[in-house]
Amino acid sequence: MPKLYNLHIIIAEDDCDDADIICHTFTKNPDFAKVSLVANGEELLNFLKDTAKETPDVILTDINMPILDGIEALQEILNTNDLQHIPCFVYSTSINPVYKEKCDLMGVKAYLIKPYSIEGFDEIPKSILSLIE
């Protein structure tokens, strides 16, 4: 289990506006000391495979992204011995029950719906923290 108050989160988000908001949300939360951002699932996997980079404590990914989507990336992450211990979370505008079921079956900690307000984004770090404590 990761140490609280000094967490490193990596976020995979292809939408520039959402990426700015979600990064700012985690940066201002004192429990997250480092926020890394990638634009798609392929970049997420490359980040995690780069041994020169610090392994994050938490992964948060959007689903619908170009090149490699969040579910495809999570399938590889959760089937890799060195990575499967990292708590993984999905957040998406899609309320598709098929996506949620896939995530549940893979062992994703939570399927979060992207909020429509800045205040709603502030709840995401709190939700993640409550599930990894």
LUMNU-298300 format. One record per residue (C-alpha): z negated, x, y negated; residue number from 1; residue in three letters. Coordinates in Angstrom, 3 decimals. Each point is the difference from the previous one (the first is absolute). Layout:
<nodes>
<node><zz>Z</zz><xx>X</xx><yy>Y</yy><vexgu>NUM</vexgu><marro>ala</marro></node>
...
</nodes>
This chain:
<nodes>
<node><zz>0.000</zz><xx>0.000</xx><yy>0.000</yy><vexgu>1</vexgu><marro>met</marro></node>
<node><zz>0.880</zz><xx>1.370</xx><yy>-3.428</yy><vexgu>2</vexgu><marro>pro</marro></node>
<node><zz>-2.674</zz><xx>0.998</xx><yy>-2.486</yy><vexgu>3</vexgu><marro>lys</marro></node>
<node><zz>-0.378</zz><xx>-2.495</xx><yy>-2.786</yy><vexgu>4</vexgu><marro>leu</marro></node>
<node><zz>0.209</zz><xx>1.071</xx><yy>-3.619</yy><vexgu>5</vexgu><marro>tyr</marro></node>
<node><zz>2.493</zz><xx>2.756</xx><yy>0.688</yy><vexgu>6</vexgu><marro>asn</marro></node>
<node><zz>2.892</zz><xx>-1.742</xx><yy>1.731</yy><vexgu>7</vexgu><marro>leu</marro></node>
<node><zz>3.633</zz><xx>1.047</xx><yy>-0.017</yy><vexgu>8</vexgu><marro>his</marro></node>
<node><zz>2.438</zz><xx>-2.905</xx><yy>0.288</yy><vexgu>9</vexgu><marro>ile</marro></node>
<node><zz>3.737</zz><xx>0.192</xx><yy>0.457</yy><vexgu>10</vexgu><marro>ile</marro></node>
<node><zz>2.004</zz><xx>-2.988</xx><yy>-1.167</yy><vexgu>11</vexgu><marro>ile</marro></node>
<node><zz>3.578</zz><xx>-0.768</xx><yy>1.048</yy><vexgu>12</vexgu><marro>ala</marro></node>
<node><zz>1.598</zz><xx>-2.244</xx><yy>-2.629</yy><vexgu>13</vexgu><marro>glu</marro></node>
<node><zz>3.646</zz><xx>-0.134</xx><yy>-1.071</yy><vexgu>14</vexgu><marro>asp</marro></node>
<node><zz>-0.356</zz><xx>-2.285</xx><yy>-3.037</yy><vexgu>15</vexgu><marro>asp</marro></node>
<node><zz>-0.703</zz><xx>2.148</xx><yy>-3.084</yy><vexgu>16</vexgu><marro>cys</marro></node>
<node><zz>-2.029</zz><xx>-2.648</xx><yy>-1.826</yy><vexgu>17</vexgu><marro>asp</marro></node>
<node><zz>-2.154</zz><xx>-0.812</xx><yy>3.029</yy><vexgu>18</vexgu><marro>asp</marro></node>
<node><zz>-0.416</zz><xx>3.727</xx><yy>0.692</yy><vexgu>19</vexgu><marro>ala</marro></node>
<node><zz>-1.281</zz><xx>0.609</xx><yy>-3.538</yy><vexgu>20</vexgu><marro>asp</marro></node>
<node><zz>-2.462</zz><xx>-2.876</xx><yy>0.225</yy><vexgu>21</vexgu><marro>ile</marro></node>
<node><zz>-1.343</zz><xx>0.791</xx><yy>3.463</yy><vexgu>22</vexgu><marro>ile</marro></node>
<node><zz>-0.356</zz><xx>3.727</xx><yy>-0.763</yy><vexgu>23</vexgu><marro>cys</marro></node>
<node><zz>-1.875</zz><xx>-0.778</xx><yy>-3.205</yy><vexgu>24</vexgu><marro>his</marro></node>
<node><zz>-2.234</zz><xx>-2.431</xx><yy>1.905</yy><vexgu>25</vexgu><marro>thr</marro></node>
<node><zz>-1.041</zz><xx>2.647</xx><yy>2.515</yy><vexgu>26</vexgu><marro>phe</marro></node>
<node><zz>-0.227</zz><xx>2.799</xx><yy>-2.576</yy><vexgu>27</vexgu><marro>thr</marro></node>
<node><zz>-2.547</zz><xx>-1.932</xx><yy>-2.052</yy><vexgu>28</vexgu><marro>lys</marro></node>
<node><zz>-2.079</zz><xx>-0.853</xx><yy>3.081</yy><vexgu>29</vexgu><marro>asn</marro></node>
<node><zz>-2.730</zz><xx>2.660</xx><yy>0.377</yy><vexgu>30</vexgu><marro>pro</marro></node>
<node><zz>0.111</zz><xx>-0.163</xx><yy>3.816</yy><vexgu>31</vexgu><marro>asp</marro></node>
<node><zz>3.519</zz><xx>1.434</xx><yy>0.045</yy><vexgu>32</vexgu><marro>phe</marro></node>
<node><zz>0.186</zz><xx>3.610</xx><yy>-1.126</yy><vexgu>33</vexgu><marro>ala</marro></node>
<node><zz>3.689</zz><xx>0.545</xx><yy>0.765</yy><vexgu>34</vexgu><marro>lys</marro></node>
<node><zz>2.994</zz><xx>-2.335</xx><yy>-0.026</yy><vexgu>35</vexgu><marro>val</marro></node>
<node><zz>3.355</zz><xx>1.103</xx><yy>1.433</yy><vexgu>36</vexgu><marro>ser</marro></node>
<node><zz>3.141</zz><xx>-2.095</xx><yy>-0.329</yy><vexgu>37</vexgu><marro>leu</marro></node>
<node><zz>3.215</zz><xx>-0.088</xx><yy>2.016</yy><vexgu>38</vexgu><marro>val</marro></node>
<node><zz>2.990</zz><xx>-2.345</xx><yy>-0.365</yy><vexgu>39</vexgu><marro>ala</marro></node>
<node><zz>0.692</zz><xx>-1.041</xx><yy>3.601</yy><vexgu>40</vexgu><marro>asn</marro></node>
<node><zz>-1.029</zz><xx>0.330</xx><yy>3.631</yy><vexgu>41</vexgu><marro>gly</marro></node>
<node><zz>2.037</zz><xx>3.140</xx><yy>0.587</yy><vexgu>42</vexgu><marro>glu</marro></node>
<node><zz>-1.728</zz><xx>1.770</xx><yy>-2.903</yy><vexgu>43</vexgu><marro>glu</marro></node>
<node><zz>-3.348</zz><xx>-1.210</xx><yy>1.363</yy><vexgu>44</vexgu><marro>leu</marro></node>
<node><zz>0.691</zz><xx>1.534</xx><yy>3.414</yy><vexgu>45</vexgu><marro>leu</marro></node>
<node><zz>1.254</zz><xx>3.240</xx><yy>-1.572</yy><vexgu>46</vexgu><marro>asn</marro></node>
<node><zz>-3.172</zz><xx>0.203</xx><yy>-2.130</yy><vexgu>47</vexgu><marro>phe</marro></node>
<node><zz>-2.201</zz><xx>-0.504</xx><yy>3.057</yy><vexgu>48</vexgu><marro>leu</marro></node>
<node><zz>1.906</zz><xx>2.575</xx><yy>2.055</yy><vexgu>49</vexgu><marro>lys</marro></node>
<node><zz>-0.176</zz><xx>2.650</xx><yy>-2.738</yy><vexgu>50</vexgu><marro>asp</marro></node>
<node><zz>-2.843</zz><xx>2.220</xx><yy>1.184</yy><vexgu>51</vexgu><marro>thr</marro></node>
<node><zz>-0.308</zz><xx>1.544</xx><yy>-3.456</yy><vexgu>52</vexgu><marro>ala</marro></node>
<node><zz>-1.128</zz><xx>-3.366</xx><yy>-1.378</yy><vexgu>53</vexgu><marro>lys</marro></node>
<node><zz>-3.453</zz><xx>-1.455</xx><yy>0.388</yy><vexgu>54</vexgu><marro>glu</marro></node>
<node><zz>-0.229</zz><xx>-2.819</xx><yy>2.546</yy><vexgu>55</vexgu><marro>thr</marro></node>
<node><zz>-0.917</zz><xx>-3.201</xx><yy>-1.838</yy><vexgu>56</vexgu><marro>pro</marro></node>
<node><zz>-3.034</zz><xx>-2.115</xx><yy>0.861</yy><vexgu>57</vexgu><marro>asp</marro></node>
<node><zz>1.863</zz><xx>-3.294</xx><yy>-0.471</yy><vexgu>58</vexgu><marro>val</marro></node>
<node><zz>3.614</zz><xx>-1.183</xx><yy>0.165</yy><vexgu>59</vexgu><marro>ile</marro></node>
<node><zz>1.278</zz><xx>-2.995</xx><yy>-1.983</yy><vexgu>60</vexgu><marro>leu</marro></node>
<node><zz>3.614</zz><xx>-1.025</xx><yy>0.386</yy><vexgu>61</vexgu><marro>thr</marro></node>
<node><zz>2.348</zz><xx>-2.677</xx><yy>-1.189</yy><vexgu>62</vexgu><marro>asp</marro></node>
<node><zz>2.180</zz><xx>-1.519</xx><yy>2.701</yy><vexgu>63</vexgu><marro>ile</marro></node>
<node><zz>3.432</zz><xx>-0.511</xx><yy>-1.534</yy><vexgu>64</vexgu><marro>asn</marro></node>
<node><zz>1.235</zz><xx>3.431</xx><yy>-1.057</yy><vexgu>65</vexgu><marro>met</marro></node>
<node><zz>3.335</zz><xx>1.797</xx><yy>0.302</yy><vexgu>66</vexgu><marro>pro</marro></node>
<node><zz>0.797</zz><xx>2.683</xx><yy>2.595</yy><vexgu>67</vexgu><marro>ile</marro></node>
<node><zz>-3.034</zz><xx>-0.716</xx><yy>2.213</yy><vexgu>68</vexgu><marro>leu</marro></node>
<node><zz>-2.190</zz><xx>-3.041</xx><yy>-0.497</yy><vexgu>69</vexgu><marro>asp</marro></node>
<node><zz>-3.791</zz><xx>-0.069</xx><yy>0.135</yy><vexgu>70</vexgu><marro>gly</marro></node>
<node><zz>-0.250</zz><xx>-1.520</xx><yy>3.469</yy><vexgu>71</vexgu><marro>ile</marro></node>
<node><zz>2.351</zz><xx>2.589</xx><yy>1.523</yy><vexgu>72</vexgu><marro>glu</marro></node>
<node><zz>-1.981</zz><xx>2.811</xx><yy>-1.642</yy><vexgu>73</vexgu><marro>ala</marro></node>
<node><zz>-3.312</zz><xx>-1.452</xx><yy>1.197</yy><vexgu>74</vexgu><marro>leu</marro></node>
<node><zz>1.304</zz><xx>-0.279</xx><yy>3.556</yy><vexgu>75</vexgu><marro>gln</marro></node>
<node><zz>0.598</zz><xx>3.736</xx><yy>0.021</yy><vexgu>76</vexgu><marro>glu</marro></node>
<node><zz>-3.290</zz><xx>0.800</xx><yy>-1.758</yy><vexgu>77</vexgu><marro>ile</marro></node>
<node><zz>-2.088</zz><xx>-2.142</xx><yy>2.337</yy><vexgu>78</vexgu><marro>leu</marro></node>
<node><zz>1.716</zz><xx>1.545</xx><yy>3.041</yy><vexgu>79</vexgu><marro>asn</marro></node>
<node><zz>-0.666</zz><xx>3.579</xx><yy>-1.140</yy><vexgu>80</vexgu><marro>thr</marro></node>
<node><zz>-3.260</zz><xx>1.458</xx><yy>1.320</yy><vexgu>81</vexgu><marro>asn</marro></node>
<node><zz>-0.682</zz><xx>2.089</xx><yy>-3.100</yy><vexgu>82</vexgu><marro>asp</marro></node>
<node><zz>0.522</zz><xx>-2.959</xx><yy>-2.361</yy><vexgu>83</vexgu><marro>leu</marro></node>
<node><zz>-1.147</zz><xx>-3.142</xx><yy>1.809</yy><vexgu>84</vexgu><marro>gln</marro></node>
<node><zz>-3.611</zz><xx>0.450</xx><yy>-1.180</yy><vexgu>85</vexgu><marro>his</marro></node>
<node><zz>1.012</zz><xx>-0.600</xx><yy>-3.641</yy><vexgu>86</vexgu><marro>ile</marro></node>
<node><zz>-0.769</zz><xx>-3.574</xx><yy>-1.104</yy><vexgu>87</vexgu><marro>pro</marro></node>
<node><zz>3.322</zz><xx>-1.664</xx><yy>-0.856</yy><vexgu>88</vexgu><marro>cys</marro></node>
<node><zz>0.486</zz><xx>-2.976</xx><yy>-2.296</yy><vexgu>89</vexgu><marro>phe</marro></node>
<node><zz>3.086</zz><xx>-2.025</xx><yy>-0.887</yy><vexgu>90</vexgu><marro>val</marro></node>
<node><zz>0.563</zz><xx>-1.825</xx><yy>-3.232</yy><vexgu>91</vexgu><marro>tyr</marro></node>
<node><zz>3.024</zz><xx>-2.132</xx><yy>-0.649</yy><vexgu>92</vexgu><marro>ser</marro></node>
<node><zz>1.349</zz><xx>-2.963</xx><yy>-1.913</yy><vexgu>93</vexgu><marro>thr</marro></node>
<node><zz>1.136</zz><xx>-1.396</xx><yy>3.365</yy><vexgu>94</vexgu><marro>ser</marro></node>
<node><zz>-2.266</zz><xx>-2.494</xx><yy>1.695</yy><vexgu>95</vexgu><marro>ile</marro></node>
<node><zz>2.181</zz><xx>0.129</xx><yy>3.118</yy><vexgu>96</vexgu><marro>asn</marro></node>
<node><zz>-2.261</zz><xx>-0.669</xx><yy>3.024</yy><vexgu>97</vexgu><marro>pro</marro></node>
<node><zz>2.274</zz><xx>2.142</xx><yy>2.195</yy><vexgu>98</vexgu><marro>val</marro></node>
<node><zz>-0.760</zz><xx>3.048</xx><yy>-2.179</yy><vexgu>99</vexgu><marro>tyr</marro></node>
<node><zz>-3.727</zz><xx>-0.724</xx><yy>0.088</yy><vexgu>100</vexgu><marro>lys</marro></node>
<node><zz>0.038</zz><xx>-0.409</xx><yy>3.772</yy><vexgu>101</vexgu><marro>glu</marro></node>
<node><zz>1.863</zz><xx>3.317</xx><yy>0.430</yy><vexgu>102</vexgu><marro>lys</marro></node>
<node><zz>-2.553</zz><xx>1.727</xx><yy>-2.218</yy><vexgu>103</vexgu><marro>cys</marro></node>
<node><zz>-2.925</zz><xx>-1.532</xx><yy>1.881</yy><vexgu>104</vexgu><marro>asp</marro></node>
<node><zz>1.458</zz><xx>1.079</xx><yy>3.355</yy><vexgu>105</vexgu><marro>leu</marro></node>
<node><zz>0.508</zz><xx>3.571</xx><yy>-1.263</yy><vexgu>106</vexgu><marro>met</marro></node>
<node><zz>-3.605</zz><xx>0.280</xx><yy>-1.187</yy><vexgu>107</vexgu><marro>gly</marro></node>
<node><zz>0.525</zz><xx>-0.203</xx><yy>-3.754</yy><vexgu>108</vexgu><marro>val</marro></node>
<node><zz>-3.395</zz><xx>-0.578</xx><yy>-1.648</yy><vexgu>109</vexgu><marro>lys</marro></node>
<node><zz>1.200</zz><xx>-2.760</xx><yy>-2.343</yy><vexgu>110</vexgu><marro>ala</marro></node>
<node><zz>3.106</zz><xx>-1.745</xx><yy>-1.250</yy><vexgu>111</vexgu><marro>tyr</marro></node>
<node><zz>-0.515</zz><xx>-0.508</xx><yy>-3.719</yy><vexgu>112</vexgu><marro>leu</marro></node>
<node><zz>2.158</zz><xx>-2.213</xx><yy>-2.181</yy><vexgu>113</vexgu><marro>ile</marro></node>
<node><zz>1.228</zz><xx>1.625</xx><yy>-3.229</yy><vexgu>114</vexgu><marro>lys</marro></node>
<node><zz>-1.684</zz><xx>-1.740</xx><yy>-2.896</yy><vexgu>115</vexgu><marro>pro</marro></node>
<node><zz>1.797</zz><xx>-1.447</xx><yy>-2.981</yy><vexgu>116</vexgu><marro>tyr</marro></node>
<node><zz>-2.515</zz><xx>1.271</xx><yy>-2.555</yy><vexgu>117</vexgu><marro>ser</marro></node>
<node><zz>-1.440</zz><xx>3.367</xx><yy>-1.017</yy><vexgu>118</vexgu><marro>ile</marro></node>
<node><zz>-3.472</zz><xx>-1.329</xx><yy>0.790</yy><vexgu>119</vexgu><marro>glu</marro></node>
<node><zz>1.173</zz><xx>-0.824</xx><yy>3.508</yy><vexgu>120</vexgu><marro>gly</marro></node>
<node><zz>1.127</zz><xx>3.589</xx><yy>0.526</yy><vexgu>121</vexgu><marro>phe</marro></node>
<node><zz>-3.541</zz><xx>1.130</xx><yy>-0.878</yy><vexgu>122</vexgu><marro>asp</marro></node>
<node><zz>-1.234</zz><xx>-1.829</xx><yy>3.108</yy><vexgu>123</vexgu><marro>glu</marro></node>
<node><zz>2.144</zz><xx>2.072</xx><yy>2.384</yy><vexgu>124</vexgu><marro>ile</marro></node>
<node><zz>-2.187</zz><xx>3.154</xx><yy>-0.045</yy><vexgu>125</vexgu><marro>pro</marro></node>
<node><zz>-3.100</zz><xx>-2.182</xx><yy>0.438</yy><vexgu>126</vexgu><marro>lys</marro></node>
<node><zz>1.567</zz><xx>-1.747</xx><yy>3.000</yy><vexgu>127</vexgu><marro>ser</marro></node>
<node><zz>0.959</zz><xx>3.305</xx><yy>1.581</yy><vexgu>128</vexgu><marro>ile</marro></node>
<node><zz>-3.448</zz><xx>1.490</xx><yy>-0.556</yy><vexgu>129</vexgu><marro>leu</marro></node>
<node><zz>-1.709</zz><xx>-3.024</xx><yy>1.537</yy><vexgu>130</vexgu><marro>ser</marro></node>
<node><zz>2.112</zz><xx>0.396</xx><yy>3.147</yy><vexgu>131</vexgu><marro>leu</marro></node>
<node><zz>-0.507</zz><xx>3.734</xx><yy>0.540</yy><vexgu>132</vexgu><marro>ile</marro></node>
<node><zz>-3.745</zz><xx>0.158</xx><yy>-0.688</yy><vexgu>133</vexgu><marro>glu</marro></node>
</nodes>
